[in-house]
Amino acid sequence: MTATGSEQTVESLRWRKSSRSSAGGPECVEIALVSSGAAVRDSKNADGARLKFGDAGWETFLAAAKTGSFAS
């Protein structure tokens, strides 16, 4: 993955654990901010699949998460 408009590759991203992740529990995600949005991965599977959001998609995702739209 290369961030649009940048030379930033997935290997150079600065990942950080979400403040909403449980401490060592099963629901742990990490995010990396890129020049045009964010990337998200499962912290237990750092080499696994990643989601990449553009700026608008990231803002929509955050707004939905803050309102509890993903709660079951």
WOFENSUL-V601691 format. One record per backbone hydrogen bond with DSSP energy under -1.0 kcal/mol. CO is the residue of the C=O (numbers start at 1). NH is the residue of the N-H. Records with the same first field share a line. If there is no record, write none. Layout:
# WOFENSUL-V601691
CO: NH ; NH
This chain:
# WOFENSUL-V601691
1: 10
3: 6
8: 3
9: 12
16: 31
18: 21
22: 24
27: 22
28: 43
29: 18
30: 41
31: 16
32: 39
34: 37
37: 34
38: 53
39: 32
40: 51
41: 30
42: 45
45: 48
51: 40
53: 38
54: 58
55: 59
56: 60
57: 61
58: 62
59: 63
60: 64
61: 65
62: 66
63: 67
64: 69
68: 71
